[in-house]
Amino acid sequence: MPPYSVVKLAAALLLSVPSCFASTAASDAAFDRQAWMQDYRLLKRELEKRYSHLAWMASPGSGVNLPDLDRQVQAALARARSDAEARQAILDFQNGFRDGHFSPLNAAVESSASSSEPPKRDLSHDNSLDGCASLGYVNGNGGAFSLPFETLPGVRLTADGLVLPMRSGIADLGAAGKLALLRIPSFTPRNYPQLCQQAWQAMLERGGRFDPDKLFTDIMRAWYRETAQRLRELRAAGARALIVDIGDNPGGNDSGDAMSRLLGSGPVRSAPLWLARSPQGEAYLREWIENLSAGLPPEATAEDKAALQPFLDAFRAQASQWRQTPPVDMSWVWHEQRAFDPGAARSRLVQVAYASGAVDHLEPGRYSKIVSEALFWPAQSFGSQGAWQGPVYLLTNGQTYSAAEMFAAVSRDNRLAKTVGQRTGGDGCGFMSKMQPLVLPHSGLSFRIPDCVRLRADGSDEVAGIAPDLPVSAAPGESRRAMAQKTLQAIAADLAPRP
């Protein structure tokens, strides 16, 4: 006869079996497959209404097969036995688009009205160090190059990216001459606290009311001036060619377009900007109308307003037509692939302007400063344009995204630069109006949905990524230092005279 303890243990195990089965049964009963399917159908309908890259994703050129993806997700939801499996099926659907701007969000948002929320900081009495820090200006992307050029023989730094914004240096390519190196870690001025502190100090010295928007504009202008000055100094140091390192650059704002105008001397044309015919697209048109009418600075003259009037009329006419156009059925994307044609009604896209604003190119001096900057965002770089003359290479990799891709695309399409390295990540255009997240009612999953498209010179959507002119990839086991050396060698070979 077995010991009492063994009998007791066996009895306990036998008693636990029914509870396990009961727990599993309860879990299965709580899983509502139909509710998850309804969430999925809602997500697809919202993409049909709002997602600007949908027509591109539905084309063979995108490399994404939406009918196959849809079938796979529906089958996964049919197989799912738990909320976790159903959630993963929907996330796999989102990942299948390979668009970083179409991404899940944390739906939990803290209420700003909470009684525990501290009062807002009064920035008007802050010094430059405290003020810039409180506004979130921080060197969050570090100063180093995306490949360790600074560790190679023959490379010397001219700026570390810490004391001065943006690391820079000179590389000796031997017979190919000297190569200037400039690191742009991001295209958001908030990653350059040095420039914020300079602009803040200048604002204090001018006196007057503290204006964070004016501060931001001053920092943008200072960033273009700083970059132009650095490029001129590198050229004066004997560099015959330039590599701009935008590897691991997550993007930022429209400075990605303006910065390309610091390269070369010819006219630069910005990409056409297309928006999804959606409430978000209409909001963008309304923003233009507001900015060109009531949103002008107080010092705008009657001549300024007269110069802007034709553009204001054009945006008003477009907004009126927008409201009168019937909705477009995009459900075909889940059943077939069609060639990408942004002008076709089935694409549900409308060209509203350009990546640079209301016009794709503007010569300095054509209009007043107020009119120029209202119509053409790169006007903030006037005075810094054409700072570099000579060959240019842009270093890209799979973590080059968004505004950094904008910079690469406009530079490449205007033949200002060649790209070297690896294909960019493929985020393309993200949001031109306030982002309105989609929250699925059953699962609570929340997604942001892009509303704009920037078209390349070849007619493709920038979301496809920018392929390198000079591909450089790592061999198995190859170090990052070896990759840096291979990159310089590829540029040296490209600079060599052709036989």
WOSULDA-V320194 format. One line per field, one symbol per residue. burial: b if it has 16 or more other ideal C-beta (glycine too) atoms within 10 Angstrom, else e. A space follows every 50 residues. Layout:
burial->???
//
This chain:
burial->eeeeeeeeeeeeeeeeeeeeeeeeeeeeeebeeeebbebbeebbeebbbb bbbbbbbbbeebebebeebbeebbebbeebeebeebbebbeebbebbbbb bbbeeeeeeeeeeeeeeeeeeeeeebebeebbeebebebebebbbbbebb ebeebeebbebeebbbbbbbbebeebebbbbbbbbbbbbbbbbbbbbbbb eebeeeeeeeeeeebbebbbbbbbebbbebbeebbeeebebbbbbbbbbb bbbbbbbbbbbbbbeeebbbbbbbbbbbebbbebbeebbebbeeebeeeb eeebeebbeebbeebbebbeebeeeeebebeebbeebeebebeeeebbbb ebbbbbbbebebeeeebeebbbbbbbbbbbbbebbebbeebbbbbbbebb bbbbbbbbbbbbbbebbbbbbbbbbbbbbbbbbeeeebebebbebbbbbb bbbbbbeeebbbbbbbebeeebeeeeeeeeeebbbbbbebbbebbeeee
//
